[in-house]
Amino acid sequence: MSEKPAAGQFALLVLINAFVVGMVGIERTVAPLIGSQEFGIASTTLIVSFIVSFGVVKAFANLVSGQLADTWGRKRVLILGWLFGLPVPFIILWAPNWNWVIAANALLGLSQGLAWSMTVIMKVDLVGPKSRGLAVGLNEFAGYLAVGLTAFLTGYLAGQYGLRPVPIYLGIGYAVIGTALSVLLVRDTRDHVRLEMDNSPRETASIGFREVFALTSFRDRNLFAASQAGLVNNLNDGMSWGISARANFSLWRCPQGS
């Protein structure tokens, strides 16, 4: 398999990852304000409840995504993630109450857990063992850049045109384009893994889900440290999301001129 097609697929996956994570940027800016301004929710605890639904569902989706990728194939799981994400902007657009927004965020967590994980795994498959760190770094760069830019754009659109519907149109565009690219242009990368294993100088024993869970959770110090770092990183991200949501909530509740 030539390097040029692999490079093209890698760039495509970076772009798709930006669309995947850009969906979160819309939620960060608009969702808490919809709760406070349109649904009259006065409690900041209830306002940030959508973060909890997102985080819990995403955690379980991350847990099973790798096994699903080995069983079904990376591309199928990526598309499945997008299918869960497609209804999200429409639910927020037409949500009659806050419970619908919480449900939309749960779907978004499921979408993120499957689709983001697949973009990481597929890029790692493409580059091989020597450039895996670079692949993960580019994935994170594209993701968080998309979150920041999307949050900025949706905030601007919300200020100019209101919370709904205009800012949500950006999410619809992300979901439709991301799904179309995943279905039409992405190729599964399992063959890269099989080729790498065939060329490996040593045989690697296949282990099951329970063994992998035990190794990454407590048996292997290096894997445990990586898992712990990931947990802390996501906790920090969730806390910053909650703080920004509360700040936006407080600002929009302040009377004009106060």
N, C-alpha and C positions, 0 to 999 in steps of 0.2 A: 504494500500500500504506500503510495508516494506521499512525500511530505506536504506537497502543495494542497491536495484535497484535505489533508488533516488540518493544515493551517486555516483553510477556509471554514471548516467545521468548527474549529476552536473559536475563531472570531464570531461566527454565528451564535455559538453558545454563550459567549460573553454578552452579545447584544440581547439574547433572549433572557439571560439572567437579569439584565438591567430592567427589562419589562416586568419580570417576575417580582423583583423587589420594589420597583416603582409603585406597584399596587399598594404597598404598605405606606408609602409617602402620602398618598391621598387620604388614607385612614387617619394618619397622625394629625393632619391639619384639620380636616373637615368633620370627622365623626364626633369628637367631643363638643364641637360648636353646634352641631345639629341637635345633640342631646340637650344642651343648655338653652339654645335660642328657639328651636322649633318645638321641642317637646317639654320645655319648662322644667327640666330636672335641676333641682337646686343643690343636690348632694354631689360633691366632687368624687366621693367614693363610688357612687353609681355611675358617674360619668366615665371613670377609668375602668369600670367593670369589663368593658369590651377588650381591654388588654389581657385580662385574665383568661377570657375565652380563647383568645388568639394563642396565648402562650401554652396553655394546657394541650390544646388540640395539636399545635405544631410540634410539641415535644413527642407526642405519641406517633405522629406522622413521620418524624425524623427516625424514631426507633425502628419502624418497620420498613422504611423506604429502601434501605440497602438490600434486605432480603427479597423484597418485591422486585428490585432491579435485577437480581441474579435469577429470579424465577421467571419473570415475565419479559424482561428486557428493559434497558434504560429508556428507550424512546417511548414505550407504552406507558411507563410510569410518569414520564415527563408530560405526556399528553393528558393522562389522568389528572395530574396536578392542575393543568390548565382548565380542564373541564369542571373541576371543583371551583376554580377561580372565576370562571366566566359569569356566573350569576351574581357575584358580589357587588359590582357597581350598580347593577339594575336593582338589587334589593335595597341598597342605600338610597338610590334615586327615588324609589317609590315607597320607602319604609313609612308605615303609618304610626309607629311607636318605637321606643328605644329597644324593645326586645328583638325587633327585626334587625337592628344594627348589630346587636350582640351575636345573633345567629349568623349574620353576614361575616362578622369577624372570625367566627369559628370556622366557617367555610374557607376564609382567607388563610387561617392557620394551617388547615389541611392542605390547601393548595401550595402554600409556601414550603411546608415540610416535605412534600413530594417533589415539586418542581425545582426548588432551589437545590435540594440534595442531588437531584439528577444532573443539574448543570455542573455541579462540583465533580461528581463521579465521572461524568462523561469527559470533562476536560482532563481529569487525571488519567483516564484511560488513554486519551489521545497522545499525551506528551510522554508517557512512560515514566520509569522510576527516577530519571535524572532531573526532571523539571517539574516535579509534582508541587514543590513549594511555590514556584513561580505561578503555576496554574491556579492554585488556591488563592494566592495573593491577588492575581488579576480578577478572580471571581469576586473576592471581597471588595476590591476597589470599585469594580463596576456596580456592585450591589449597593454599597453605601453612597456612592456618588449619585446613583439614580434615586435613592431615598431622599437625599438632601435637595436635589434639583426639583424633584416632583413636589416635595413639601413646599418649596419656595413658590413654584408655579401655581399650585392649588391655593396657597394662601393669597397670592396676588389675584387670582381669578375670583376667589371668594370675596375679597375686598371690593372688587369692581362690579361683580354680577350677582353676588349673593351665594349662599351655601349650596343651594340646589337650583337648577340642574347643571350649570355650566362647568364647575370644577370636576364633577363626576364624569363628564364626557371624556376627560383625559384617561380615567381608569378603563372606560369602555374601549377606547383606542388601544391601550396597552394589552387588554385581555384578548381582543380580536386579533391584533397583529401577532402577539406572542403565540397564540394557539395556531394560527395559520402557518407561521414559520416552523413551528414544532412538527406539524403534520406534514407539510409539503417538502421541507428542505433538510431537516435533521435526519441523520443516519445513526442507527444504533451502533454503539462502540464496543459491544461485547467481543467482537472478533479481535480487536486490539488486545484485550486481556488474554484471550485464548492464545494468540500469537506470542505474547510475552511469556506466558506459562510454558508454551512448547519450547521456547528458546532458553528457558531458565536452566542453569547448570544443575540445579537440585530440585527434587520433587517437593512440593508443598502439600502437606496433608490438609484435606478439607475438614473444616470444623463447623459445627452447627451454631444455631442462633444462641443457645444457652451458653455455649463456651465463649463465643464472641462477647456476649453481655458480661460474663464474669471477668474476662480478661480486661475489658475496657473500664470496668467499674471498680475492681479492687485487686485483681491478681497481678497485673503487669503495672509496675510503677510509672513507666513512661506513658502508657496509654491512659492510666488513671490521671496523670498530671494534665494530659491533653484534654481529657473529658472535663476535668475540674476547671481548666482555663476557659473552655467553651461555655461552661455553666456560668462562670463569673462574668464573661463578656456579655452573654445574653441577659443576665440579671441587670448589669449596668445599662444595657440598651433599653430594657423594659422600664427601669427607673427613670431614665431620661425621657422616655416616651410619656410616662405618667406625669412627670414634673411639667413637661411642656404642655400637656393636655390641661393640667390644672391651671397653669399660667394663662393659657388662652381662654379658658373658662372664666377666670377671674377678670381678665381684661374686658371681655365682651359683656360681663355682668355689670361693670362699673357704669354709672350714669354718665352721659356725655358732659364733658367739661369739668368732671370731678378730678 
